[in-house]
């Protein structure tokens, strides 16, 4: 999952070198923290959160194949 999030995030932002993705496993769930440059946060979230919602949908679909629950935190 970490690689998928990183690939999508790098494609969306203008500063791909500042994309940092960390993944932790807790209680059967996978927590993914996505950090981008402050100037790129709006690009990852999108108007009214549409891009973030689509981002989460894609990752959730990929996680469903592995029967895992994935939570993404964008910072």
Backbone as CSV, one residue per row, in Angstrom:
resi,resn,N_x,N_y,N_z,CA_x,CA_y,CA_z,C_x,C_y,C_z
1,UNK,0.813,-1.193,0.000,0.000,0.000,0.000,0.861,1.264,0.000
2,UNK,1.946,1.221,0.741,2.814,2.391,0.859,3.302,2.845,-0.521
3,UNK,3.692,1.893,-1.355,4.196,2.231,-2.679,3.118,2.861,-3.540
4,UNK,1.908,2.329,-3.465,0.787,2.875,-4.237,0.510,4.318,-3.846
5,UNK,0.458,4.592,-2.553,0.212,5.949,-2.064,1.320,6.888,-2.521
6,UNK,2.548,6.428,-2.445,3.679,7.269,-2.835,3.657,7.589,-4.329
7,UNK,3.347,6.620,-5.160,3.294,6.839,-6.604,2.205,7.842,-6.969
8,UNK,1.035,7.682,-6.391,-0.074,8.602,-6.688,0.251,10.005,-6.190
9,UNK,0.767,10.118,-4.986,1.075,11.427,-4.407,2.140,12.152,-5.214
10,UNK,3.175,11.438,-5.617,4.242,12.075,-6.405,3.715,12.592,-7.745
11,UNK,2.719,11.927,-8.308,2.144,12.369,-9.580,1.297,13.633,-9.409
12,UNK,0.770,13.850,-8.231,-0.128,14.989,-7.995,0.589,16.286,-7.634
13,UNK,1.734,16.196,-6.981,2.382,17.380,-6.414,3.438,17.978,-7.338
14,UNK,3.833,19.207,-7.037,4.883,19.868,-7.802,6.270,19.613,-7.209
15,UNK,6.332,19.216,-5.946,7.605,18.910,-5.280,7.622,17.429,-4.882
16,UNK,7.820,16.522,-5.846,7.749,15.086,-5.523,8.839,14.612,-4.566
17,UNK,9.938,15.366,-4.471,11.006,14.960,-3.555,10.621,15.146,-2.094
18,UNK,9.599,15.948,-1.824,9.176,16.212,-0.446,8.034,15.315,0.013
19,UNK,7.665,14.335,-0.798,6.613,13.386,-0.422,7.219,12.340,0.507
20,UNK,6.617,12.194,1.694,7.073,11.200,2.675,5.868,10.363,3.082
21,UNK,6.002,9.056,2.951,4.918,8.140,3.296,5.429,7.180,4.365
22,UNK,4.702,7.101,5.480,5.043,6.133,6.525,3.851,5.218,6.747
23,UNK,4.151,3.956,7.005,3.097,2.958,7.173,3.302,2.226,8.485
24,UNK,2.226,2.103,9.268,2.281,1.339,10.512,1.089,0.396,10.566
25,UNK,1.283,-0.723,11.204,0.228,-1.724,11.362,-0.217,-1.744,12.822
26,UNK,-1.528,-1.599,13.046,-2.071,-1.649,14.402,-3.434,-2.325,14.370
27,UNK,-3.623,-3.293,15.225,-4.914,-3.938,15.436,-5.593,-4.362,14.132
28,UNK,-4.846,-4.948,13.223,-5.422,-5.434,11.981,-5.680,-4.359,10.941
29,UNK,-5.311,-3.133,11.225,-5.488,-2.030,10.287,-4.123,-1.480,9.888
30,UNK,-4.083,-0.906,8.708,-2.870,-0.278,8.223,-3.082,1.228,8.234
31,UNK,-2.215,1.940,8.922,-2.278,3.399,8.974,-1.175,3.951,8.082
32,UNK,-1.566,4.800,7.139,-0.609,5.406,6.229,-0.647,6.913,6.427
33,UNK,0.518,7.482,6.706,0.636,8.931,6.889,1.345,9.499,5.667
34,UNK,0.698,10.460,5.022,1.243,11.094,3.826,1.594,12.531,4.152
35,UNK,2.857,12.880,3.984,3.304,14.254,4.206,3.808,14.813,2.890
36,UNK,3.345,16.026,2.567,3.781,16.720,1.354,4.203,18.129,1.736
37,UNK,4.812,18.832,0.801,5.217,20.216,1.046,3.972,21.056,1.330
38,UNK,4.092,22.068,2.181,2.929,22.903,2.509,2.241,23.502,1.276
39,UNK,3.001,23.801,0.249,2.405,24.371,-0.963,1.643,23.329,-1.780
40,UNK,1.855,22.045,-1.508,1.203,20.978,-2.267,0.010,20.341,-1.553
41,UNK,-0.251,20.734,-0.338,-1.348,20.119,0.429,-2.677,20.297,-0.303
42,UNK,-2.907,21.474,-0.842,-4.159,21.735,-1.562,-4.315,20.858,-2.785
43,UNK,-3.222,20.527,-3.444,-3.279,19.679,-4.634,-3.638,18.243,-4.276
44,UNK,-3.204,17.796,-3.116,-3.499,16.431,-2.691,-4.933,16.330,-2.160
45,UNK,-5.415,17.391,-1.523,-6.770,17.376,-0.973,-7.807,17.712,-2.047
46,UNK,-7.537,18.723,-2.854,-8.458,19.099,-3.924,-9.618,19.933,-3.426
47,UNK,-10.391,20.452,-4.363,-11.563,21.253,-4.006,-12.587,20.377,-3.300
48,UNK,-13.004,20.834,-2.158,-13.979,20.141,-1.313,-13.556,18.705,-1.000
49,UNK,-12.236,18.442,-1.031,-11.717,17.128,-0.667,-11.943,16.048,-1.701
50,UNK,-12.243,16.432,-2.919,-12.559,15.430,-3.953,-11.375,14.555,-4.309
51,UNK,-10.202,15.142,-4.435,-9.023,14.342,-4.793,-8.659,13.408,-3.643
52,UNK,-8.721,13.903,-2.417,-8.421,13.062,-1.252,-9.405,11.896,-1.161
53,UNK,-10.656,12.160,-1.456,-11.671,11.109,-1.411,-11.400,10.055,-2.481
54,UNK,-11.057,10.505,-3.686,-10.735,9.567,-4.765,-9.475,8.776,-4.431
55,UNK,-8.500,9.463,-3.850,-7.247,8.844,-3.414,-7.552,7.708,-2.443
56,UNK,-8.373,8.001,-1.459,-8.721,6.995,-0.450,-9.509,5.840,-1.071
57,UNK,-10.367,6.139,-2.043,-11.149,5.090,-2.705,-10.254,4.110,-3.455
58,UNK,-9.264,4.630,-4.159,-8.340,3.772,-4.906,-7.560,2.873,-3.943
59,UNK,-7.067,3.452,-2.869,-6.287,2.669,-1.899,-7.182,1.649,-1.200
60,UNK,-8.404,2.027,-0.906,-9.342,1.101,-0.260,-9.651,-0.077,-1.181
61,UNK,-9.804,0.196,-2.474,-10.062,-0.874,-3.433,-8.879,-1.831,-3.513
62,UNK,-7.672,-1.290,-3.512,-6.476,-2.132,-3.540,-6.351,-2.946,-2.257
63,UNK,-6.721,-2.350,-1.131,-6.624,-3.039,0.160,-7.679,-4.136,0.290
64,UNK,-8.800,-3.980,-0.384,-9.856,-4.984,-0.269,-9.424,-6.328,-0.855
65,UNK,-8.507,-6.303,-1.814,-7.979,-7.556,-2.355,-7.228,-8.333,-1.284
66,UNK,-6.565,-7.611,-0.400,-5.799,-8.237,0.674,-6.610,-8.358,1.956
67,UNK,-7.864,-7.955,1.901,-8.771,-7.984,3.048,-8.197,-7.235,4.241
68,UNK,-7.705,-6.012,3.970,-7.152,-5.163,5.014,-7.932,-3.862,5.074
69,UNK,-7.878,-3.213,6.213,-8.459,-1.900,6.385,-7.325,-0.892,6.354
70,UNK,-7.442,0.122,5.502,-6.381,1.113,5.350,-6.933,2.482,5.691
71,UNK,-6.207,3.208,6.528,-6.574,4.579,6.917,-5.463,5.494,6.462
72,UNK,-5.809,6.537,5.703,-4.815,7.475,5.191,-4.975,8.823,5.890
73,UNK,-3.864,9.321,6.396,-3.830,10.639,7.036,-2.958,11.549,6.171
74,UNK,-3.533,12.627,5.669,-2.804,13.556,4.806,-2.403,14.770,5.620
75,UNK,-1.109,15.090,5.570,-0.595,16.239,6.322,0.251,17.085,5.428
